[in-house]
Amino acid sequence: MKLLAWLTILPSLALAGDIAAPHQIPLGISSLSDQTPISQSNYWYETVNHNGEASFMRPPCKSAYQVFRNVVTDFGADKTGNADASTAIQMAIDGQPAIVYIPSGIYQMAKSIQMRLGTVLIGDATNPPTIKAAANFPNGQHIIYAKDPVQPGTNNFYIAIKNLIIDSTNVDKATTISHIDWTVSQATQLTNIVFNMPDFSTGHAGVTVALNYPPFPDPSGFNSGIILNDLTFNGGANGMILNGQQFVLKGMRFNRCNAGIRANGFNFVVHNSSFTDCTTGIDAHGVSGSLTVLDTIATNIGTLYAPSRPEKQFVDGEFLTEERSSALTVDGNNYFTMKPPTYREFPIDQVVNVKTITNLPVQGDGSTDDTANINSILLQSVGKVVYFPAGTYMVTDSLIIPPGSRIIGDAFASAISAASSSKFLTPNAPTAMVKLGSPGDVGVGQIIDMLFTVSDVLPGCKLLEVNMAGNQPGDVGIWNSHFRVGGAAGSKVKTACSTTPDQCMAAWGMIHLTNTSSAYVENIWGWTADHDLDGGPDSAPNPPVIAVGRGALIEATTGTWLVGTAMEHNTLYQYNFNAAANTCSVFQQSETPYWQGTEAFQLAPAPWTDFLMPSDPTFNNCESENAQCRMAWFELVNDSHDIVLYGGCVWVFFNGGVGHSCDICQQNAIGISKSTGTFLYGTNVKAIENIIISDGVDIALRSENDGSFATGGVIAAYLYNSIRG
């Protein structure tokens, strides 16, 4: 069936003259903007004991390793704005990956700084510091290069910048200068930043994402980003210049820019944003797939968006009105969204470091079983912020997070890892490594800046199970927390999984939102590794072949928000909405396992054939030897209602292993059955023939809906199952 393709603009969207702001409900005791200074003596994160470690670093490097680095007290950076601070900040970044903390102040930048993999730049959230370019800042340069030049853009993971003000107003408005080069991929975070530039300048840009880097060792900047969120751009020629596969832009504010966004890529979603006093809101000339705009306002602008192919009739520029579930909206209108909490309103005496409780020692050293003591600390710390310093916390049974919990780590460095334990070995009776609440729990349960992984091949380990619901949206939430199976030091998966999938059923699944849960989930990546991040002599000689069973299983019914999520390389499916309801998912990105398809080691559901759950696909719709049919589903929607999915994309690059390229690589992407009130907007595929199958019928074919990649397909709006039963 030929469906309308390319561009969708969705409500609620207001035009010039509408002064209403998109709704964002802040959580907890502070209702202030995260860029508004508050009367807190110190940000707790600046004064808490940073006694973390790199658990798998070899001695003697480990003993000398400094995880947390204060650019002022440790490296002497000038914070008055009267002298160059770029050299001191670069010194803090250089060496091993680190948390580089920038206290409140003004930091003059005479030259660029270069980040590395694993670097986190974080400012004081109570009074964000200003990174200010000197008047003679070099022409044609970025103030911050986030991309590690040693690695291609697609390998630039675990990088973050947050809680800053970046300023180029002292630089001539015609000078070519950009604030941040953000040519990175999944498991990264750019949030809570204000970009100040001369109004309507001709040379200044806020964030750029490039495809080519001639000065660097890697000539390709090709990237696979997920989400950029809660950023404000004041002035400039361009707020953002984005070149890449896909992006979701949430909570953007563009003021007095010549162009807010210049987009070049396949799948873009703009969510809960605003454009004020700009010449052009979105220049989409480079978008070859879909652009989806929702819950966004435009005030006093010339052009909201410039399309890529205006001669074609898709839903190009058309405004669609949809009936939204009241469980998902604010005042029955916009979808609920929420900024990542910083807990800046909490004083230091309300923050508990799990490694500083004398009678409950916790090591986080990658070997000691910390299960019992962490569970005890969580129970006695209800109502406080519980901080996990950098390290790997080994558990042999479930960690249970009770209502009233706020968990935060050192971004990308604080990991919970399932140890070799009988609890995690039974694939037909899995045990959750971490439980966010128990069934029936109601209250606050939040996880920020944590990593979940396994230390061995554990086919009965479900990494995270969410059971809790909140009294209001956002009470239960997960932000910038990621899942990684294999591909890194500290796990036998790194060395044991390079032969066949049945030898490496490394985990039951990534995340399960159960039928008692109601949660807001933003910026997560569930990655079954396709390559080794750490290298070293313990690396397997061949690319990993890992068969994690499942990506995200969503069975919640009373309100689920997924914003900027990705699931990659899981065996049966990446997303499964099973008996689910009242779910809004804004942007989903996926890839099929590289080892599946023609020349595959095994055909799905193998190696999980003997351990399928009622919610799992059986692949009985496929002939027994049809390798391209027996591949992981991107999304399944079964026996569900009121499911709205925006900006989905699934890319298939290989059949039968890394480097085994293919033209049309997979037969099916999305399966919908026995479901009503189901809407899909801006759905993109690469090298998959059937984009959507509904109750066994091929509804949308790639060959009839071309777009995105050269062998891609795209549909703007899928409403075949939209009638509510």
ZAMARGU-4260 file (C-alpha; in steps of 0.2 Angstrom, whole numbers, plus 5000, padded with zeros to 4 digits):
<rodrens>
0) 5000/5000/5000 | 5007/5017/4995 | 5006/5029/5010 | 5010/5047/5012 | 5028/5050/5015
5) 5042/5062/5021 | 5035/5076/5032 | 5023/5077/5047 | 5020/5092/5057 | 5009/5088/5072
10) 4999/5097/5085 | 4999/5105/5097 | 5008/5118/5087 | 5005/5137/5089 | 5009/5150/5077
15) 5014/5168/5078 | 5005/5178/5092 | 5003/5163/5103 | 5012/5167/5119 | 5008/5151/5128
20) 5023/5141/5133 | 5024/5122/5131 | 5021/5113/5147 | 5035/5105/5157 | 5031/5100/5175
25) 5046/5101/5186 | 5048/5088/5200 | 5050/5089/5219 | 5052/5105/5230 | 5060/5116/5217
30) 5049/5124/5202 | 5063/5135/5196 | 5071/5134/5179 | 5088/5124/5179 | 5097/5140/5173
35) 5090/5151/5187 | 5103/5153/5201 | 5096/5147/5218 | 5101/5152/5236 | 5111/5136/5239
40) 5128/5138/5247 | 5135/5124/5236 | 5129/5112/5223 | 5129/5095/5232 | 5139/5087/5218
45) 5153/5099/5221 | 5155/5095/5239 | 5150/5077/5240 | 5164/5064/5243 | 5170/5059/5226
50) 5178/5042/5230 | 5174/5033/5214 | 5186/5022/5204 | 5189/5014/5187 | 5186/4996/5193
55) 5195/4987/5179 | 5210/4999/5176 | 5226/4990/5179 | 5238/4995/5193 | 5248/5006/5195
60) 5237/5017/5185 | 5221/5013/5195 | 5229/5020/5211 | 5233/5036/5204 | 5217/5038/5194
65) 5207/5054/5198 | 5189/5051/5192 | 5182/5068/5198 | 5192/5084/5193 | 5188/5101/5198
70) 5195/5113/5185 | 5198/5127/5198 | 5204/5118/5214 | 5213/5104/5205 | 5220/5113/5189
75) 5220/5131/5194 | 5207/5138/5181 | 5204/5156/5182 | 5185/5158/5185 | 5185/5177/5185
80) 5185/5180/5166 | 5201/5190/5167 | 5213/5177/5161 | 5213/5162/5149 | 5205/5146/5157
85) 5206/5135/5142 | 5223/5127/5146 | 5218/5122/5163 | 5202/5115/5157 | 5211/5105/5144
90) 5223/5098/5157 | 5208/5092/5167 | 5201/5083/5152 | 5218/5075/5146 | 5222/5058/5151
95) 5210/5045/5156 | 5191/5048/5155 | 5185/5059/5169 | 5171/5069/5177 | 5177/5087/5174
100) 5168/5099/5185 | 5167/5117/5182 | 5162/5128/5197 | 5151/5144/5195 | 5161/5158/5187
105) 5166/5165/5171 | 5179/5156/5161 | 5188/5165/5147 | 5192/5154/5132 | 5207/5159/5121
110) 5207/5143/5111 | 5197/5127/5109 | 5196/5113/5121 | 5196/5094/5115 | 5185/5081/5124
115) 5189/5062/5124 | 5178/5047/5125 | 5171/5045/5142 | 5173/5064/5146 | 5159/5072/5156
120) 5159/5091/5157 | 5147/5097/5171 | 5144/5114/5178 | 5137/5120/5194 | 5118/5117/5193
125) 5114/5130/5206 | 5122/5144/5197 | 5129/5138/5180 | 5146/5144/5175 | 5149/5154/5159
130) 5161/5148/5146 | 5165/5164/5137 | 5175/5165/5120 | 5188/5178/5120 | 5186/5193/5108
135) 5201/5186/5098 | 5195/5168/5098 | 5202/5160/5082 | 5191/5161/5066 | 5183/5145/5060
140) 5185/5135/5077 | 5173/5128/5089 | 5174/5132/5108 | 5172/5114/5113 | 5175/5099/5102
145) 5166/5085/5110 | 5170/5072/5096 | 5185/5062/5100 | 5196/5063/5084 | 5204/5046/5087
150) 5187/5037/5084 | 5174/5039/5071 | 5158/5048/5075 | 5149/5031/5076 | 5160/5026/5090
155) 5159/5042/5100 | 5149/5035/5115 | 5149/5041/5134 | 5151/5059/5132 | 5141/5073/5141
160) 5141/5092/5143 | 5128/5099/5155 | 5124/5114/5166 | 5133/5127/5157 | 5131/5144/5148
165) 5142/5146/5133 | 5145/5164/5126 | 5152/5171/5110 | 5145/5189/5112 | 5162/5196/5113
170) 5167/5189/5096 | 5163/5199/5081 | 5146/5194/5074 | 5154/5191/5056 | 5167/5179/5063
175) 5165/5161/5060 | 5163/5152/5077 | 5153/5138/5084 | 5150/5133/5102 | 5150/5114/5102
180) 5155/5101/5089 | 5143/5087/5094 | 5147/5073/5081 | 5144/5059/5093 | 5132/5044/5094
185) 5122/5035/5107 | 5124/5035/5126 | 5128/5054/5126 | 5120/5069/5134 | 5119/5087/5129
190) 5107/5096/5141 | 5103/5111/5152 | 5114/5123/5142 | 5111/5141/5136 | 5120/5147/5120
195) 5122/5166/5119 | 5127/5173/5103 | 5126/5191/5095 | 5108/5193/5088 | 5106/5188/5070
200) 5125/5186/5067 | 5131/5180/5051 | 5145/5168/5058 | 5140/5161/5075 | 5132/5144/5077
205) 5127/5135/5093 | 5129/5116/5090 | 5135/5108/5074 | 5136/5090/5069 | 5147/5087/5054
210) 5150/5072/5042 | 5168/5076/5037 | 5183/5080/5047 | 5198/5083/5035 | 5210/5089/5049
215) 5207/5074/5059 | 5214/5056/5058 | 5196/5050/5054 | 5189/5058/5038 | 5172/5053/5042
220) 5161/5061/5055 | 5146/5049/5051 | 5136/5048/5067 | 5121/5040/5076 | 5114/5052/5088
225) 5099/5050/5099 | 5093/5065/5109 | 5098/5083/5113 | 5087/5090/5126 | 5083/5106/5135
230) 5094/5119/5127 | 5092/5137/5124 | 5099/5147/5109 | 5100/5166/5110 | 5105/5175/5094
235) 5117/5168/5081 | 5116/5164/5062 | 5111/5146/5066 | 5106/5138/5082 | 5110/5120/5076
240) 5117/5113/5061 | 5114/5095/5061 | 5121/5082/5049 | 5118/5063/5054 | 5106/5048/5053
245) 5093/5054/5066 | 5090/5066/5081 | 5076/5070/5093 | 5077/5088/5099 | 5067/5090/5115
250) 5064/5106/5125 | 5073/5117/5113 | 5071/5136/5114 | 5077/5147/5099 | 5077/5166/5101
255) 5083/5179/5088 | 5092/5166/5077 | 5093/5168/5058 | 5089/5149/5057 | 5084/5139/5072
260) 5089/5122/5065 | 5097/5117/5049 | 5094/5098/5046 | 5102/5086/5035 | 5098/5067/5038
265) 5085/5054/5038 | 5074/5055/5054 | 5071/5071/5064 | 5059/5074/5078 | 5056/5092/5086
270) 5047/5090/5102 | 5040/5103/5115 | 5051/5117/5108 | 5049/5135/5103 | 5055/5147/5090
275) 5054/5166/5094 | 5059/5181/5083 | 5068/5169/5070 | 5069/5171/5051 | 5067/5153/5049
280) 5062/5140/5062 | 5068/5123/5053 | 5077/5122/5037 | 5074/5104/5031 | 5081/5105/5014
285) 5093/5091/5019 | 5080/5079/5026 | 5077/5064/5015 | 5066/5054/5027 | 5054/5062/5040
290) 5053/5078/5050 | 5040/5077/5064 | 5036/5092/5075 | 5025/5091/5089 | 5020/5102/5104
295) 5030/5116/5098 | 5026/5135/5096 | 5032/5148/5084 | 5031/5167/5088 | 5035/5181/5076
300) 5045/5170/5064 | 5046/5172/5045 | 5045/5153/5040 | 5042/5139/5052 | 5050/5126/5041
305) 5058/5125/5023 | 5054/5108/5016 | 5066/5097/5007 | 5055/5093/4991 | 5041/5105/4991
310) 5035/5098/4974 | 5029/5082/4982 | 5012/5080/4990 | 5015/5070/5006 | 5007/5077/5022
315) 5019/5091/5019 | 5016/5106/5030 | 4999/5099/5035 | 4993/5101/5053 | 4985/5085/5060
320) 4974/5085/5075 | 4974/5069/5085 | 4964/5064/5101 | 4976/5061/5114 | 4974/5050/5130
325) 4972/5061/5145 | 4983/5050/5155 | 4998/5057/5144 | 4994/5075/5143 | 4995/5091/5153
330) 4978/5100/5154 | 4972/5088/5140 | 4984/5096/5127 | 5003/5094/5126 | 5012/5078/5131
335) 5020/5078/5148 | 5039/5081/5147 | 5052/5083/5161 | 5070/5089/5162 | 5083/5078/5169
340) 5083/5081/5188 | 5099/5088/5195 | 5093/5088/5213 | 5101/5105/5215 | 5088/5109/5228
345) 5095/5096/5240 | 5108/5101/5253 | 5123/5090/5255 | 5116/5083/5271 | 5102/5076/5261
350) 5113/5066/5250 | 5120/5049/5254 | 5136/5042/5246 | 5133/5023/5246 | 5152/5021/5249
355) 5153/5031/5265 | 5141/5021/5277 | 5153/5014/5290 | 5142/4999/5296 | 5136/4995/5278
360) 5152/4995/5267 | 5150/4995/5248 | 5165/4993/5237 | 5160/4996/5219 | 5176/4988/5214
365) 5170/4976/5201 | 5172/4960/5212 | 5164/4962/5229 | 5146/4957/5231 | 5138/4973/5236
370) 5120/4967/5235 | 5114/4966/5253 | 5122/4982/5259 | 5116/4993/5244 | 5098/4986/5248
375) 5100/4991/5266 | 5106/5008/5262 | 5092/5011/5249 | 5079/5007/5263 | 5086/5018/5276
380) 5089/5033/5263 | 5071/5035/5258 | 5067/5053/5254 | 5086/5058/5251 | 5097/5057/5236
385) 5107/5042/5235 | 5124/5044/5225 | 5134/5030/5217 | 5152/5036/5214 | 5161/5029/5199
390) 5164/5011/5199 | 5156/4994/5196 | 5144/4988/5209 | 5142/4969/5208 | 5126/4961/5213
395) 5121/4942/5215 | 5102/4946/5217 | 5090/4959/5214 | 5093/4977/5220 | 5076/4984/5225
400) 5073/5002/5224 | 5059/5007/5236 | 5047/5022/5234 | 5054/5038/5239 | 5071/5035/5231
405) 5082/5046/5220 | 5097/5037/5213 | 5111/5046/5204 | 5128/5041/5198 | 5143/5048/5189
410) 5137/5049/5171 | 5143/5033/5161 | 5155/5028/5175 | 5143/5021/5189 | 5138/5004/5184
415) 5127/4990/5192 | 5133/4973/5185 | 5125/4956/5187 | 5138/4944/5195 | 5139/4926/5191
420) 5125/4919/5201 | 5112/4905/5200 | 5098/4919/5202 | 5102/4925/5184 | 5104/4908/5175
425) 5087/4902/5172 | 5080/4909/5155 | 5062/4903/5157 | 5061/4911/5175 | 5072/4927/5174
430) 5077/4938/5189 | 5078/4956/5188 | 5095/4963/5192 | 5087/4980/5197 | 5069/4982/5202
435) 5062/5000/5202 | 5049/4996/5215 | 5039/4981/5218 | 5021/4978/5210 | 5009/4989/5218
440) 5021/5002/5224 | 5017/5021/5222 | 5028/5035/5225 | 5044/5043/5219 | 5057/5032/5211
445) 5070/5040/5199 | 5087/5034/5191 | 5099/5046/5183 | 5116/5044/5176 | 5118/5025/5179
450) 5124/5010/5168 | 5117/4992/5169 | 5127/4978/5163 | 5132/4959/5166 | 5148/4952/5171
455) 5145/4935/5163 | 5134/4925/5151 | 5118/4926/5161 | 5102/4920/5151 | 5091/4923/5166
460) 5096/4941/5170 | 5083/4955/5166 | 5093/4970/5168 | 5080/4982/5174 | 5062/4980/5179
465) 5050/4995/5183 | 5035/4991/5194 | 5032/5007/5202 | 5019/5021/5198 | 5019/5039/5204
470) 5006/5050/5211 | 5010/5062/5197 | 5019/5061/5180 | 5038/5061/5182 | 5038/5054/5200
475) 5044/5038/5192 | 5058/5041/5179 | 5074/5036/5171 | 5086/5049/5163 | 5103/5046/5154
480) 5104/5028/5160 | 5110/5015/5148 | 5112/4996/5146 | 5127/4988/5139 | 5130/4969/5136
485) 5147/4965/5131 | 5160/4976/5122 | 5169/4982/5138 | 5181/4977/5151 | 5174/4968/5167
490) 5163/4955/5158 | 5167/4938/5152 | 5155/4942/5138 | 5170/4952/5131 | 5180/4936/5129
495) 5168/4922/5128 | 5156/4928/5114 | 5164/4927/5097 | 5158/4910/5090 | 5139/4906/5089
500) 5124/4914/5097 | 5119/4899/5107 | 5135/4900/5116 | 5131/4918/5122 | 5113/4920/5128
505) 5121/4934/5138 | 5105/4942/5146 | 5086/4939/5146 | 5082/4957/5141 | 5086/4975/5144
510) 5071/4984/5152 | 5053/4978/5157 | 5040/4991/5161 | 5027/4980/5170 | 5008/4982/5170
515) 5009/4990/5187 | 5021/5004/5182 | 5019/5021/5175 | 5036/5029/5171 | 5044/5043/5161
520) 5060/5037/5152 | 5072/5049/5143 | 5088/5046/5134 | 5092/5027/5136 | 5101/5015/5125
525) 5100/4996/5126 | 5116/4990/5117 | 5120/4972/5114 | 5138/4976/5108 | 5143/4973/5090
530) 5161/4978/5094 | 5174/4980/5108 | 5175/4997/5116 | 5190/4994/5127 | 5202/4984/5117
535) 5217/4976/5126 | 5225/4959/5127 | 5209/4951/5134 | 5199/4955/5118 | 5192/4941/5107
540) 5200/4940/5090 | 5183/4941/5081 | 5168/4953/5082 | 5156/4948/5096 | 5141/4937/5093
545) 5130/4940/5107 | 5111/4935/5109 | 5102/4945/5122 | 5084/4940/5121 | 5074/4956/5121
550) 5076/4975/5121 | 5062/4984/5129 | 5046/4976/5134 | 5032/4988/5138 | 5016/4981/5147
555) 5011/4997/5157 | 4994/5004/5154 | 4991/5019/5165 | 5004/5031/5157 | 5021/5028/5149
560) 5032/5041/5141 | 5047/5036/5131 | 5058/5051/5124 | 5074/5048/5114 | 5077/5029/5117
565) 5087/5016/5107 | 5088/4998/5107 | 5100/4988/5096 | 5105/4971/5091 | 5093/4961/5102
570) 5088/4944/5096 | 5069/4943/5096 | 5064/4962/5096 | 5069/4979/5100 | 5053/4986/5106
575) 5037/4976/5112 | 5021/4984/5117 | 5012/4970/5124 | 4994/4972/5131 | 5000/4990/5134
580) 4990/5006/5134 | 4992/5025/5136 | 5009/5026/5129 | 5018/5040/5120 | 5035/5036/5112
585) 5044/5051/5105 | 5058/5043/5094 | 5064/5025/5094 | 5081/5020/5085 | 5086/5002/5082
590) 5097/4991/5072 | 5095/4972/5070 | 5108/4960/5076 | 5123/4960/5063 | 5124/4941/5065
595) 5106/4938/5059 | 5099/4936/5041 | 5107/4927/5026 | 5122/4917/5031 | 5116/4919/5049
600) 5123/4908/5062 | 5105/4904/5068 | 5088/4909/5063 | 5076/4918/5076 | 5069/4914/5088
605) 5085/4903/5090 | 5094/4903/5102 | 5079/4907/5113 | 5067/4894/5105 | 5065/4884/5120
610) 5063/4899/5132 | 5050/4909/5124 | 5038/4919/5135 | 5019/4922/5130 | 5024/4940/5125
615) 5038/4934/5113 | 5036/4932/5094 | 5037/4914/5088 | 5041/4918/5070 | 5028/4906/5064
620) 5024/4918/5051 | 5040/4914/5042 | 5045/4898/5033 | 5057/4888/5042 | 5073/4892/5032
625) 5068/4910/5027 | 5083/4919/5035 | 5077/4937/5031 | 5060/4934/5039 | 5068/4926/5054
630) 5076/4942/5061 | 5072/4953/5076 | 5057/4964/5075 | 5060/4982/5077 | 5043/4985/5085
635) 5028/4974/5090 | 5012/4980/5096 | 5000/4967/5102 | 4983/4967/5111 | 4986/4986/5115
640) 4977/5002/5113 | 4981/5021/5114 | 4999/5018/5108 | 5007/5033/5099 | 5024/5031/5091
645) 5034/5046/5084 | 5050/5046/5074 | 5054/5027/5073 | 5069/5021/5063 | 5077/5004/5061
650) 5093/5002/5051 | 5099/4985/5044 | 5117/4986/5038 | 5123/4967/5038 | 5118/4949/5035
655) 5128/4936/5044 | 5141/4946/5052 | 5150/4963/5052 | 5155/4967/5035 | 5143/4956/5026
660) 5134/4970/5017 | 5117/4968/5009 | 5105/4977/4998 | 5088/4972/5005 | 5093/4963/5021
665) 5077/4960/5031 | 5059/4956/5027 | 5049/4964/5041 | 5050/4979/5053 | 5034/4982/5063
670) 5021/4970/5067 | 5004/4976/5074 | 4990/4963/5080 | 4974/4965/5089 | 4977/4983/5093
675) 4967/4999/5092 | 4970/5017/5094 | 4988/5015/5087 | 4996/5029/5078 | 5014/5029/5070
680) 5021/5045/5063 | 5038/5047/5054 | 5043/5029/5053 | 5059/5025/5043 | 5068/5009/5038
685) 5084/5004/5029 | 5085/4988/5019 | 5068/4981/5025 | 5054/4977/5013 | 5039/4976/5024
690) 5038/4992/5035 | 5022/4988/5043 | 5012/4971/5045 | 4995/4973/5053 | 4986/4956/5058
695) 4996/4947/5045 | 4993/4959/5031 | 5007/4968/5023 | 5001/4986/5024 | 5016/4997/5020
700) 5030/4992/5008 | 5047/5000/5007 | 5047/4999/4988 | 5031/5009/4987 | 5037/5022/5000
705) 5055/5026/4996 | 5065/5038/5007 | 5079/5040/5020 | 5094/5029/5015 | 5096/5024/4997
710) 5087/5007/5001 | 5076/5015/5013 | 5058/5018/5016 | 5048/5031/5025 | 5030/5034/5030
715) 5024/5050/5038 | 5008/5044/5046 | 5001/5027/5048 | 4983/5027/5054 | 4977/5010/5049
720) 4975/5004/5067 | 4970/5021/5074 | 4951/5018/5076 | 4948/5016/5095 | 4939/5000/5099
</rodrens>
